[in-house]
Each structure stands twice: as structure tokens, then as C-alpha cells.
Amino acid sequence: MAPTVARPARETTPIHRLATRDLATVPPDATLQEVAEELAMDEIGVVVVQHGHEPVGVVSERDLVAVIASGGDLDTQATDLMTVDLVSAHEDTTVLDVARLMIDAAVRHVLVRGDGEGEDPPTGPIVGIVSMRDVVGFLLEDC
């Protein structure tokens, strides 16, 4: 019989264990058409708009739907639509705390940052991203 390995409680697991490391990114001058293509190609719900290596905003599938519904132009640049108030969590923040953050901030994606522990909001380098689906799926695993 194999020994049982104690696994930390789901709600105390650090969020970096769930984070997707390969961020889908676009430059600030990307068009919404290019953003939509990136979302579709990667089958994801948000892209990070980056200037160099620094995130300056995010564009979500919801943002694109709003543009299309209002008859907007898909040649518009990402910077004209992006959300600039980035919601972030430190990589050691617990999964449960990130779930609460998502609910409180009414967002479906949170950037995961390294270094700078204790800063509020975290300002360290981005080490990944998590979605509401990642968090809920992890919390409900094996239920």
C-alpha cells in the first residue's frame, strides 16, 4: 500500500500552483480584430496588453462583445478599449483569497505577481494569470 501524501487544503493552496505561465499578450497598437483572433486561437477569455514587458491593461471577450453589439469598429486599437485597473494577487496568496478577490472586484481573471510580498496591490513581475474557471475547478476538484 502506497503511503498517503498529505495535500494542503484546497483553500490554503498558493495561487501560483494554478496560474497559467504563458500569458496571451498583444501590443498596445493591436486591433480588436487581432485581439479577437488571439482569444479564439488560444481559446481563452482575456489577453494582456503589454508595452515592452510591462502590462498596461487587459481586453476580455466581454469587452469585444460590447464593441460588436454597439456596432463598434474592430480596427480600433486595444488601448482604446482595454481595462487599465489590473487586478493582481501575489503568487503566495491562497486560492480562497483569490476567489474572494475575484468576487469583490467583479472580475474573471487575476494576474499573478511574484516578489513584492505584502504590497497592496502587488507590484512584482507577472508570473501568470488565473481565471475564475481555474479557481472554481480547483476548489471543486473531487467533489
C-alpha positions in Angstrom: 0.0 0.0 0.0 1.4 3.3 -1.1 1.9 6.0 1.6 -0.7 8.7 1.6 0.7 12.1 0.8 -0.8 14.9 2.7 -2.1 17.5 0.4 -2.6 21.1 1.7 -6.3 22.1 1.9 -7.5 23.4 -1.3 -8.4 26.8 0.1 -4.9 27.3 1.5 -3.0 26.3 -1.6 -1.0 29.3 -3.1 -2.4 30.6 -6.3 0.8 30.2 -8.2 0.1 26.5 -8.4 -2.9 27.2 -10.6 -1.5 30.1 -12.7 -1.1 29.8 -16.4 2.5 30.7 -17.1 2.2 31.5 -20.8 0.2 34.8 -20.9 -1.5 35.7 -24.1 -0.3 39.2 -24.9 -0.8 41.8 -27.5 1.0 45.1 -28.1 -0.9 48.4 -27.4 -1.4 49.1 -31.1 -3.1 45.7 -31.8 -6.5 46.0 -33.3 -9.6 44.5 -31.7 -9.7 42.1 -34.7 -6.2 40.9 -33.7 -7.3 40.6 -30.0 -10.3 38.5 -31.1 -8.1 36.3 -33.2 -5.7 35.7 -30.2 -8.6 34.9 -27.9 -10.1 32.4 -30.4 -6.8 30.8 -31.3 -5.8 30.2 -27.6 -9.4 29.5 -26.5 -9.1 32.0 -23.7 -11.2 34.9 -22.2 -8.6 37.7 -21.8 -5.4 39.0 -23.3 -2.9 41.2 -21.6 -1.9 44.4 -23.4 1.8 44.9 -22.9 4.1 47.8 -23.6 7.5 46.0 -23.7 7.4 43.6 -20.8 5.1 45.8 -18.7 1.3 45.1 -18.6 -0.7 48.2 -19.3 -4.2 46.7 -19.5 -6.4 43.7 -20.4 -9.0 43.1 -23.1 -11.6 40.5 -22.4 -14.1 38.6 -24.6 -16.8 40.6 -22.8 -15.2 43.8 -23.9 -15.2 42.6 -27.5 -18.9 41.5 -27.3 -19.8 45.0 -26.1 -18.0 46.6 -29.1 -19.6 44.3 -31.6 -23.1 44.8 -30.0 -22.8 48.6 -30.3 -21.6 48.4 -33.9 -18.0 49.4 -33.0 -15.0 49.1 -35.3 -12.8 46.1 -35.0 -9.9 48.2 -36.3 -9.9 50.1 -33.0 -6.7 49.7 -31.1 -6.6 47.6 -27.9 -5.5 50.7 -25.9 -8.9 52.4 -26.7 -10.8 49.5 -25.1 -8.6 47.9 -22.5 -9.2 47.9 -18.8 -6.3 49.6 -17.1 -7.2 48.8 -13.5 -5.4 45.5 -13.3 -6.5 43.1 -10.6 -3.5 41.3 -9.2 -2.6 38.8 -6.4 0.8 37.9 -5.0 1.8 34.3 -6.0 1.6 33.1 -2.4 -2.0 34.4 -2.0 -4.3 31.5 -1.2 -6.7 30.2 -3.8 -9.6 31.0 -1.5 -8.4 34.6 -1.1 -8.1 35.0 -4.9 -11.7 33.6 -5.2 -12.9 36.4 -2.8 -10.8 39.0 -4.7 -12.5 38.0 -8.0 -15.9 38.3 -6.4 -15.2 41.6 -4.7 -13.6 43.1 -7.8 -16.2 41.5 -10.2 -13.5 40.1 -12.5 -13.0 36.7 -14.0 -9.2 36.9 -14.4 -6.4 37.9 -11.9 -2.8 38.5 -12.8 -0.4 36.6 -10.5 2.7 38.5 -9.5 6.0 37.4 -7.9 8.2 39.3 -5.5 7.0 42.3 -3.5 5.1 40.2 -1.0 3.0 42.3 1.3 2.5 45.1 -1.2 -1.1 46.0 -1.8 -1.8 45.8 -4.6 1.1 43.5 -5.6 3.6 45.2 -8.0 6.1 42.5 -8.7 6.7 40.9 -12.1 3.8 38.9 -13.6 4.4 35.2 -13.3 1.0 34.0 -14.6 -2.7 34.5 -14.7 -5.7 32.6 -13.3 -9.3 32.5 -14.4 -12.5 32.1 -12.4 -12.8 28.7 -14.1 -9.3 27.7 -12.8 -10.2 28.7 -9.3 -13.6 27.1 -9.1 -12.5 23.9 -10.9 -9.6 23.6 -8.4 -11.9 24.2 -5.3 -14.5 21.7 -6.6 -12.0 19.0 -7.7 -13.0 15.6 -6.5 -16.3 16.8 -5.1 
